[in-house]
Every structure is written in C-alpha cells, then in structure tokens.
Amino acid sequence: MSTVTTPDPHSELPGRIMAREMAEQPEVLRRILDEAAPAIRKVAQEIAARAPRFVLLTARGTSDNAALYAKYLLEVRLGLPCGLTSMSTTTAYGARPDLTDVLVVTVSQSGGSPDLVASTRAAREAGAVTLAVTNNSDSPLAAVSEYHIDIMAGPEKALPATKTYTASLLALYLFVEGLRGGDGGPARVLPELAAGLLARQDEVRALAARYRFAERMVITSRGYGYPTAKEAALKLMETSYIPALAYSGADLLHGPLAMVDNVSPVIAVVTDGKGGEALQPVLDRLRGRGADLVVIGPRGQVERASAGFVLPTENVAEEVQPVLEIIPLQLLAYEVTIARGQDPDAPRALAKVTETH
C-alpha cells in the first residue's frame, strides 16, 4: 500500500488538523465498505420497496456538492427524476407541497443546522420518505428522519471538510447502488487509490506554486465531475480566500468564457467517460483562448494542458471517479493556503457547524 506523505499531524505547523483528516480518507473509505455497507444496503432495500416517484435532495455547503453528485447518480443510474430543494420555501415562506411518495434525502456532516432539521420535519409531515445522511447518528436531523445513514468518518475538527465529503460520496454511491440492487463492487478500488493520491503531495505542492498569487480561478467540468469542480472552488475560497468560480463546461461557454484570458488560471476536472467527452469542446475553446489550463484527469488529457495531475482512471468506473478527483484538489487548497502564509485550519469568519434558518 502507498505511503501517505501529508505533514506530520503532531507538529505545530499550520494546517496540521486538515492534513491529518485528509490522510485519514483511505481508512474512512475502507471502513464504509467493510462496516457501513450492509446497513446502507438494508436502508436502500427498504426505501426501494416503497417505490418513490421523485427524489428531493437537501443540503448546504460541502454537503450540497455531495447531494449534487447523488443527483447525477440517481438520474443516470436509476432514471429517477431529482431536484435540489430551496429550503427557504419551507422555512421562510411556509410552503407545504404535497410530498406523498417522494424521497427526501438530507445530507449534512453535523446534522445540526436548524433549517435542515425544520425542512426535513416538514417534508415528513407532508408525506415524504425521509433519509438523513450524516456523520452524527445522534444529531437532531437523524432524529427527525425516518431513515438514517451514518457515513462513519469519525470526528472532523478542521473547518474545511475533507474526509466527510469523500465519505458522503461513497455512502451515497452505495445507497444508490442498493436502490438498483447492485453490490457497489466498483467502489472497492477506492481506498488503495486514494492512498496513492495522497502520497503524491509533492506533485500538488509544485502545482500550487502556480497559484500562490492568483487573483481568481475558474474551475470547470461536466457530468459526474461537476460536483468536484464546485467542491474544489469552495475549498479554495474558504481556505486561501482566492475567488474561485465553478462552472459546468456548458455554462462556461454561455458567457463566462469571455473573462478567460492567457493569465487566468483554469482548472478542468476531466472525468474519464461520457462527462469528459462532453467537456472536450470546452477544453478546445480554452486552449484556443490561450488559457493557463490545468487538467485533473487521465494522462492523455493532462499531456495536452499547460500542467496537471494525472488521475488513476484505468478500470475505475466513471461514477466513482469523483471520490478520487477531489483529493488532489483538497491538497491543492491546502498547499496554496500554506504558500500564501495562511492557516487552512482556521479560515476567518467560519464556524464548524453553520446554523442557518
């Protein structure tokens, strides 16, 4: 197994907590596969028997990006219509839609934000089948939901969520596979590959030197990679304070491409599969504009960019690649923040549990 070379978690260096929690990800993924998978499959089977007609996904922040990944899974793998909720319609406006036979999945690391709890309670009262996906089985959200999945990531103390994000992705993947009667076998490769990515931190540190003085970044992808682009942008903004704009490749062509020039860093997350194929015209346009294009993806794609990070995609199913794609981007956010003389463990103006209403 590969050796992880993240900074010494026992040192007093800035970012030691985030570094430790990034390093825990292979073990967290292994724990979910070995210990949580049977319980996730049981929940999925019970919900599948109730034949939900529609799915609504509810979340904030990093968990919202995990929920977006679940939306792709549910629509692509099951053909089940999905939507992302606007909680204020319930919590601020008091709307009470008929949610009979609708599956409402609420994703939250802490399970403690009042709006998540209130909207889930209202959904259940409106007839929905409710599922909470959290890292806290004793949370208020778990208590008000009919079903609960524990992502088993262990306590996360760093303000930037890392291991809970990848744990949420894997738990949601296994849940969707359980709904369709699958065994989640393609995910078995993830722990070892994740360890291999973490062991390549020196490569990411070299890449981070490109962005130490960046005034803004654009991150783009399509398909399963789009949630990765959004999560990478969030990590960069909350740790290094660099404005990072995430766009679907299709949306980037509808106007925002005009702001890209030969000094604007663009990170493209290229999933090996249909999403990556759909992104090719965007990459061609970016190269045509002389953009500083960095690719996170397969070797052939990286070789055609200004720089990049090669992902292990051979024999890795497209739908589980996002669990791996985000890891070098977490490391990038960490390394850029350190290079800028800041502490990724203590982003200004942030709290670990954000309470919105």
C-alpha positions in Angstrom: 0.0 0.0 0.0 1.2 3.5 -0.8 2.7 5.7 2.0 0.8 8.9 2.7 3.2 11.9 3.0 1.0 14.6 4.3 2.6 16.8 7.0 3.2 15.5 10.5 -0.2 15.7 12.2 1.5 16.0 15.6 3.6 19.1 14.6 2.6 22.6 15.4 2.6 23.7 11.7 -0.5 25.5 10.3 -2.9 23.1 8.7 -2.0 20.1 10.7 -5.6 19.2 11.5 -6.7 19.4 7.9 -3.6 17.4 6.9 -4.4 14.7 9.4 -8.0 14.4 8.3 -7.1 14.3 4.6 -4.7 11.5 5.4 -7.5 9.5 7.1 -9.6 9.3 3.9 -8.3 5.9 2.7 -9.2 4.3 6.1 -12.6 6.0 6.2 -13.4 4.7 2.8 -12.3 1.2 3.8 -14.4 1.4 7.0 -17.5 2.4 5.0 -17.0 -0.5 2.6 -16.3 -3.1 5.3 -18.6 -1.9 8.1 -21.3 0.5 6.9 -22.2 -1.1 3.5 -24.6 -3.7 4.9 -26.6 -1.1 6.8 -26.7 1.2 3.8 -27.9 -1.7 1.6 -30.7 -2.5 4.1 -31.9 1.1 4.1 -31.8 1.2 0.3 -33.8 -2.0 0.0 -36.5 -0.8 2.4 -36.8 2.5 0.5 -36.8 0.8 -2.9 -39.7 -1.3 -1.8 -41.7 1.9 -1.3 -41.1 2.9 -4.9 -40.5 6.7 -4.6 -41.7 8.6 -7.6 -39.3 11.5 -7.3 -36.2 12.5 -5.2 -35.5 15.8 -3.5 -32.0 16.4 -2.2 -31.4 18.9 0.7 -28.0 20.2 1.9 -25.7 23.2 2.4 -22.1 23.9 1.6 -19.9 20.9 1.0 -22.8 18.6 1.7 -24.7 20.3 -1.1 -21.9 19.3 -3.5 -22.2 15.7 -2.3 -26.0 15.9 -2.9 -25.4 17.2 -6.4 -23.3 14.0 -7.0 -26.2 11.9 -5.8 -28.5 13.7 -8.2 -26.3 12.6 -11.1 -26.2 9.0 -9.8 -30.0 8.8 -9.3 -30.8 10.3 -12.7 -28.2 8.4 -14.7 -28.1 5.1 -12.8 -31.8 4.8 -11.9 -33.6 7.2 -14.3 -35.3 8.7 -11.3 -36.2 12.4 -11.5 -34.3 14.5 -8.9 -34.3 18.1 -7.7 -32.3 20.2 -5.2 -34.5 21.8 -2.7 -34.8 25.5 -1.8 -35.2 25.3 2.0 -36.5 28.8 2.3 -39.7 27.9 0.6 -40.5 25.8 3.7 -38.6 27.6 6.5 -39.1 31.2 5.4 -42.3 31.1 3.3 -44.1 28.3 5.0 -44.9 26.4 1.8 -46.2 22.9 2.3 -46.1 21.0 -1.1 -47.6 17.5 -1.3 -44.6 15.1 -1.0 -46.5 11.9 -0.9 -44.3 9.1 -2.2 -41.3 11.5 -2.7 -37.9 10.5 -1.2 -36.3 13.5 0.6 -32.6 12.9 1.2 -30.9 15.4 3.5 -27.1 15.4 3.6 -25.3 17.1 6.5 -22.0 16.5 8.2 -23.2 17.6 11.6 -27.0 17.1 11.2 -27.4 20.2 13.4 -28.4 23.1 11.2 -31.9 24.3 12.1 -33.1 24.8 8.5 -32.1 21.3 7.6 -33.9 19.9 10.6 -37.0 22.0 10.0 -37.3 21.3 6.3 -36.9 17.6 6.9 -39.5 17.6 9.6 -41.9 19.5 7.3 -41.2 17.1 4.4 -42.0 14.1 6.6 -45.2 15.7 7.8 -46.1 16.3 4.1 -45.9 12.6 3.3 -42.2 12.2 2.2 -40.0 9.3 2.8 -37.1 11.0 4.6 -33.5 9.9 4.8 -30.7 11.7 6.6 -27.1 11.1 5.6 -24.8 12.4 8.4 -21.6 11.9 10.3 -23.6 12.1 13.6 -26.1 9.4 14.4 -27.2 11.3 17.5 -28.0 14.5 15.6 -31.3 16.3 15.5 -31.5 15.6 11.8 -31.1 11.9 12.3 -33.8 12.0 15.0 -36.5 13.7 12.7 -35.8 11.5 9.7 -37.4 8.1 9.1 -34.2 6.6 7.9 -30.5 7.4 8.6 -27.2 6.5 7.1 -24.0 7.1 9.2 -21.1 7.9 7.0 -18.7 6.8 9.8 -16.0 9.4 9.0 -15.1 9.9 12.7 -14.8 13.4 14.3 -13.8 16.1 11.9 -12.2 19.1 13.6 -10.7 21.0 10.7 -13.1 23.7 9.4 -12.6 22.7 5.8 -14.5 19.4 5.4 -12.4 16.8 3.6 -12.9 13.3 4.8 -16.7 13.8 5.4 -17.0 14.9 1.8 -15.5 11.7 0.3 -17.3 9.6 2.9 -20.6 11.2 1.9 -19.9 10.5 -1.8 -19.1 6.8 -1.1 -22.1 6.4 1.2 -24.5 8.0 -1.4 -23.0 5.8 -4.1 -23.6 2.6 -2.1 -27.1 3.8 -1.3 -28.0 4.4 -5.0 -26.4 1.1 -5.9 -28.6 -0.6 -3.2 -31.7 1.0 -4.7 -30.9 -0.6 -8.0 -29.9 -4.0 -6.5 -26.2 -3.5 -7.1 -23.4 -4.5 -4.7 -21.2 -1.4 -5.1 -18.3 -3.5 -6.3 -16.7 -0.8 -8.4 -16.0 1.2 -5.2 -13.7 -1.5 -3.8 -10.7 0.1 -5.6 -11.1 3.4 -3.9 -9.2 3.1 -0.6 -5.9 2.0 -2.1 -6.1 4.5 -5.0 -6.9 7.3 -2.5 -3.8 6.4 -0.5 -1.8 6.6 -3.7 -3.1 10.1 -4.5 -2.3 11.4 -1.0 1.3 10.0 -1.4 1.8 12.4 -4.3 1.6 15.6 -2.3 4.9 16.8 -3.7 3.4 17.0 -7.2 0.5 19.1 -5.8 2.9 21.4 -4.0 4.7 22.1 -7.2 1.3 22.8 -8.9 0.3 25.1 -6.1 3.3 27.4 -6.9 1.3 28.5 -10.0 -1.5 29.8 -7.9 0.2 31.5 -4.9 -0.5 34.9 -6.3 -3.7 34.1 -8.3 -6.4 36.8 -8.1 -9.1 34.4 -9.2 -9.6 30.9 -10.6 -12.1 29.2 -12.8 -12.9 25.5 -12.3 -14.9 23.6 -14.8 -16.2 20.1 -15.5 -19.2 18.2 -16.8 -21.2 15.3 -15.6 -20.0 13.4 -12.6 -17.1 15.8 -12.4 -19.2 19.0 -11.9 -19.8 18.5 -8.2 -16.0 18.1 -7.9 -15.5 21.4 -9.6 -17.9 23.1 -7.2 -16.3 21.5 -4.1 -12.8 22.4 -5.2 -13.9 26.0 -5.7 -15.4 26.0 -2.2 -12.3 24.6 -0.6 -10.1 27.2 -2.3 -12.3 30.1 -1.3 -12.7 29.0 2.3 -9.0 28.3 2.9 -7.0 30.6 0.7 -9.7 33.3 0.1 -9.0 33.2 -3.7 -12.2 33.9 -5.6 -12.8 30.6 -7.3 -15.7 30.3 -9.8 -17.1 26.9 -10.6 -19.0 26.4 -13.9 -20.4 23.5 -15.8 -18.5 23.4 -19.1 -21.7 24.0 -20.9 -22.5 27.1 -18.8 -18.9 28.4 -19.2 -19.5 28.7 -22.9 -22.7 30.7 -22.3 -20.9 34.0 -21.4 -18.4 33.5 -18.6 -15.8 32.3 -21.2 -15.3 36.0 -22.0 -13.4 36.6 -18.7 -10.9 33.8 -19.5 -7.6 35.1 -21.0 -3.9 34.0 -21.1 -3.3 34.9 -17.5 -6.5 33.4 -16.0 -5.9 30.1 -14.3 -8.5 27.5 -15.4 -8.7 24.1 -13.7 -10.6 21.4 -15.7 -11.7 18.3 -13.9 -11.9 15.7 -16.7 -13.7 12.5 -15.7 -12.8 9.5 -17.9 -16.1 8.7 -19.5 -19.1 10.5 -21.0 -18.6 13.6 -18.9 -15.1 14.0 -20.1 -16.2 13.5 -23.7 -18.8 16.2 -23.3 -16.1 18.6 -21.9 -13.8 18.3 -24.9 -15.3 21.2 -26.9 -14.8 23.4 -23.8 -11.2 22.4 -23.5 -10.6 23.2 -27.1 -12.1 26.7 -26.7 -10.0 27.3 -23.6 -6.8 26.2 -25.4 -7.8 28.5 -28.3 -8.0 31.4 -25.9 -4.5 30.7 -24.5 -5.8 30.0 -21.1 -3.5 28.7 -18.4 -5.2 25.3 -18.4 -4.5 22.8 -15.7 -6.2 19.4 -16.1 -7.1 17.0 -13.3 -7.8 13.7 -15.1 -6.4 11.0 -17.4 -2.9 11.1 -18.6 -3.8 11.8 -22.2 -5.8 14.9 -21.1 -3.1 16.2 -18.8 -0.5 15.9 -21.6 -2.5 18.4 -23.7 -2.7 21.0 -21.0 -0.3 23.6 -19.6 0.0 21.5 -16.4 -2.0 19.0 -14.5 -2.3 16.0 -12.2 -2.8 12.5 -13.6 -5.6 10.5 -12.0 -5.7 6.7 -12.0 -8.8 6.1 -14.1 -8.0 2.7 -15.8 -10.6 0.2 -14.6 -12.2 2.8 -12.4 -15.9 3.3 -13.1 -16.8 6.8 -14.1 -19.4 7.1 -11.4 -16.9 6.6 -8.6 -14.1 8.7 -10.0 -15.3 11.8 -8.1 -14.2 10.2 -4.8 -10.7 10.3 -6.2 -10.9 13.6 -8.2 -11.4 15.8 -5.2 -8.3 14.5 -3.3 -5.6 16.3 -5.3 -7.8 19.4 -5.2 -8.1 19.3 -1.4 -4.3 19.0 -1.3 -4.1 22.0 -3.7 -6.3 24.2 -1.5 -4.1 23.2 1.5 -0.8 23.9 -0.3 -1.9 27.2 -1.8 -3.1 28.4 1.6 0.2 27.4 3.2 2.1 29.1 0.4 0.1 32.3 1.0 1.1 32.3 4.7 -2.3 31.4 6.0 -3.7 28.6 8.2 -6.2 26.3 6.5 -7.3 25.0 9.9 -8.6 28.5 10.8 -10.4 30.2 8.0 -11.6 33.6 9.0 -15.3 34.1 9.8 -16.2 30.4 9.7 -17.7 28.0 12.2 -17.6 24.2 12.1 -21.4 24.0 12.4 -23.2 26.7 10.4 -26.6 27.3 11.8 -29.0 28.7 9.1 -32.7 29.2 9.4 
